[in-house]
Amino acid sequence: MFENIKIIKKFDPAAKSYLEIILCYPGLHALWLHKLAHLLYRLRLPIIPRLFNYISRFLTGIDIHPGAKIAPGVFIDHGAGVVIGETAIVGTGSLIFQGVTLGGTGKETGKRHPTIGKNVVIGAGAKILGNITVDDHVRVGAGSVVMRNVPAGCTVVGIPGKVVKAGDGTSDSMEQMLDHNQMPDPIAKVFSVLLEKVETQQQLINKLYEKQQLMEKSNSNAQEDDLFLQEFIHGDGI
């Protein structure tokens, strides 16, 4: 419990005091209620764990199934609309923003929800679906939809989610991972590459046009010279 408070105090500049965190952070309350619900779930008590889940969702706006396994030190920021499925696993140090869904993709049984590694940042509104693994130190951009495994240290954005920054064997610090303005923009990069190619093609076309003009001028001069020779040989114009 205390690890959740510490990570909020460390990474949320809006947190002014520990008392404020304890009293006013719905993400923290949801995690506390989930711990109790998860304990009752593991004891295989009927209905009661889901009842705690229902109360937690009513109070906090965060829906965490009692069966989900959430490590200590997880931070659910703001939290409104967060949904975490029954077989989901979330590693320590991970940061989950509002509107995130860790869900399934159908009616399959068994492990059907994602496994989130350590120190993962999941942006607002992102959806991670199915029995996939998002490894340690991954950043998932806001609004992304991820349905495939993501290696450690990567950055994923888009629908469907695409790796726009591959892991290089080193992990960013948590402070660097929170710099959302540093997220790569793959669309801008694609347009930049296309624009560069168009400019290169235009330069080649201009060069070919200039060569064609020179060739046409040369052919015209050659034709005039031939005509002059023909007139001279046959005495035309004398």
BALUM-975345 format. One record per residue (C-alpha): residue in three letters; z, y, x. Coordinates in pm, whole numbers, padded with zeros to 5 digits, always signed. Each point is the difference from the previous one (the first is absolute). Example, Ala and Ser with C-alpha at 12.3 -4.5 7.8 and 13.67 -1.06 7.14 Angstrom:
2
ALA+00780-00450+01230/SER-00066+00344+00137/
//
This chain:
238
MET+00000+00000+00000/PHE+00097+00245+00273/GLU-00325-00061+00188/ASN-00192+00132-00300/ILE+00210+00317+00003/LYS-00052+00047+00376/ILE-00378-00033-00018/ILE-00015+00253-00285/LYS+00210+00247+00197/LYS-00216-00057+00309/PHE-00345+00041-00152/ASP+00041+00220-00309/PRO+00040+00370+00089/ALA+00102+00070-00361/ALA+00316-00208+00039/LYS+00274+00253+00071/SER+00302-00229-00002/TYR+00104-00362-00042/LEU+00166+00085-00330/GLU-00327+00140-00133/ILE-00181-00317+00106/ILE+00254-00225-00169/LEU-00002+00195-00326/CYS-00355+00127-00035/TYR-00249-00251+00148/PRO-00145-00238-00262/GLY-00167-00212+00267/LEU+00339-00073+00151/HIS+00153-00082-00340/ALA-00290-00232-00079/LEU+00051-00189+00327/TRP+00373-00033-00061/LEU-00052-00134-00352/HIS-00268-00232+00134/LYS+00239-00152+00252/LEU+00232-00095-00283/ALA-00285-00126-00218/HIS-00145-00200+00293/LEU+00338-00163+00064/LEU+00024-00108-00363/TYR-00364-00115+00011/ARG+00075-00226+00297/LEU+00293-00146-00197/ARG-00261-00090-00266/LEU+00184+00182-00277/PRO-00224+00042-00306/ILE-00090+00340-00147/ILE+00275+00198+00178/PRO-00204+00080+00315/ARG-00288+00125-00213/LEU+00245+00204-00204/PHE+00115+00175+00318/ASN-00365+00052+00087/TYR-00059+00158-00340/ILE+00299+00231+00035/SER-00112+00102+00347/ARG-00351+00078-00122/PHE+00141+00205-00290/LEU+00227+00203+00232/THR-00228+00046+00301/GLY-00359-00056-00113/ILE-00033-00268+00269/ASP-00084-00360-00099/ILE+00112-00257+00258/HIS-00004-00362-00114/PRO+00330-00175+00079/GLY-00187-00264+00202/ALA-00146+00248+00250/LYS+00142-00017+00353/ILE+00069+00345+00142/ALA+00154+00039+00345/PRO+00266+00259+00081/GLY-00120+00340+00117/VAL-00285+00041-00251/PHE-00061+00352-00136/ILE-00160+00051-00343/ASP-00080+00373-00003/HIS-00004+00166-00345/GLY-00076-00343-00142/ALA-00141+00079-00345/GLY-00241-00273-00105/VAL+00068-00238+00290/VAL-00053-00366-00098/ILE+00099-00291+00226/GLY-00084-00354-00115/GLU+00208-00315-00006/THR-00117-00163+00326/ALA-00050+00321+00198/ILE+00172+00035+00339/VAL+00068+00340+00158/GLY+00109+00031+00364/THR+00264+00230+00141/GLY-00086+00361+00078/SER-00287+00014-00249/LEU-00069+00316-00198/ILE-00136-00021-00354/PHE-00114+00310-00188/GLN-00030+00057-00375/GLY-00252-00195-00205/VAL-00030-00291+00243/THR-00068-00348-00140/LEU+00068-00323+00188/GLY-00159-00227-00257/GLY-00190-00319-00068/THR-00366-00053-00085/GLY+00016-00260-00277/LYS+00200-00278-00156/GLU+00038-00208+00316/THR+00337-00159+00067/GLY+00214-00009+00313/LYS-00027+00279+00255/ARG-00228+00250-00170/HIS+00121+00339+00123/PRO-00040+00171+00338/THR+00217-00028+00308/ILE+00069+00336+00163/GLY+00105+00008+00365/LYS+00238+00229+00182/ASN-00041+00379+00018/VAL-00294+00009-00240/VAL-00087+00328-00174/ILE-00161-00039-00344/GLY-00140+00327-00136/ALA+00037+00127-00355/GLY-00193-00196-00262/ALA-00112-00276+00237/LYS-00047-00351-00143/ILE+00053-00310+00214/LEU-00102-00305-00199/GLY+00017-00375+00044/ASN+00159-00239+00247/ILE-00098+00197+00310/THR+00185+00120+00309/VAL+00020+00361+00108/ASP+00134-00032+00354/ASP+00245+00221+00190/HIS-00060+00373+00059/VAL-00292+00025-00243/ARG-00084+00322-00185/VAL-00156-00028-00347/GLY-00159+00323-00121/ALA+00084+00150-00338/GLY-00202-00146-00287/SER-00133-00292+00202/VAL-00048-00348-00146/VAL+00071-00274+00255/MET-00093-00361-00078/ARG-00040-00151+00350/ASN+00233-00062+00292/VAL+00058+00299+00228/PRO+00081-00055+00372/ALA+00289+00177+00168/GLY-00036+00366+00091/CYS-00307+00066-00215/THR-00070+00284-00241/VAL-00161-00089-00335/VAL-00159+00239-00250/GLY-00241-00017-00294/ILE-00095-00220-00295/PRO-00020-00277+00097/GLY+00219+00064+00303/LYS-00179+00012+00335/VAL+00150+00012+00347/VAL-00090+00342+00142/LYS+00227-00023+00302/ALA+00055-00332+00173/GLY+00326-00093+00166/ASP-00002+00042+00378/GLY+00303-00211+00078/THR+00236+00296-00012/SER+00187+00121-00304/ASP+00031+00361-00105/SER+00347+00141-00031/MET+00125+00043-00355/GLU-00029+00376+00038/GLN-00369-00036+00092/MET-00057-00237-00291/LEU+00134+00264-00238/ASP-00265+00250+00114/HIS-00234-00059-00293/ASN-00222+00288+00108/GLN-00101-00214+00299/MET-00155-00270-00221/PRO-00365-00064+00097/ASP-00270+00113-00244/PRO-00265-00276-00003/ILE-00227+00181-00247/ALA-00012+00312+00218/LYS-00072-00220+00301/VAL-00288-00176-00180/PHE-00155+00334-00104/SER+00041+00130+00355/VAL-00181-00304+00142/LEU-00277+00026-00263/LEU-00045+00372+00067/GLU-00031-00066+00372/LYS-00262-00268-00066/VAL-00196+00231-00234/GLU-00002+00275+00262/THR-00121-00245+00265/GLN-00278-00126-00230/GLN-00101+00359-00080/GLN-00031+00080+00369/LEU-00220-00308+00052/ILE-00219+00099-00296/ASN-00041+00352+00136/LYS-00104-00139+00339/LEU-00250-00237-00162/TYR-00142+00287-00207/GLU-00045+00215+00309/LYS-00178-00289+00177/GLN-00226-00050-00301/GLN-00088+00370-00006/LEU-00088-00009+00370/MET-00212-00311-00050/GLU-00185+00156-00294/LYS-00061+00316+00200/SER-00124-00206+00294/ASN-00232-00201-00226/SER-00133+00320-00155/ASN-00078+00145+00343/ALA-00169-00324+00102/GLN-00216+00006-00314/GLU-00101+00361+00066/ASP-00095-00092+00358/ASP-00211-00294-00124/LEU-00172+00220-00253/PHE-00078+00260+00266/LEU-00150-00267+00228/GLN-00214-00138-00283/GLU-00130+00347-00086/PHE-00076+00072+00363/ILE-00181-00331+00059/HIS-00214+00027-00312/GLY-00068+00369+00048/ASP+00156+00104-00332/GLY+00044+00374-00031/ILE-00250+00087+00277/
//
